[in-house]
């Protein structure tokens, strides 16, 4: 299912199960260090997709539009 038509509930369920939103591969927690500090993300070990809170909010806004 394309991300543009995936509902917020479906995204939350997949992330709770630690499944990639793009390929259904396993997500692993990862810490990313930036100039602003450290950030926790999830990264897919199959396709490399990275998900963090900012990315999710933007996708939810786009899905609701």
C-alpha positions, 0 to 999 in steps of 0.5 A: 500500500502506498504511503500516501493512502496509508491511514494513521492507524495502519502506520501506528500498527506497523510501527508498533510491530516494528515493520517498515512502512515501505517494504514490511522489513524489520525495523531496528532502533538507531540513535542519530547524533546531530548538532542539536543533540541525539535523536532516536529513529527506526531504520529498516534493515531491508530497504534502509528507510528511516522513520523518526517523529518528525517524518511521521508527523509529516506523513500523517498530515499528508495522509489526512489531506 
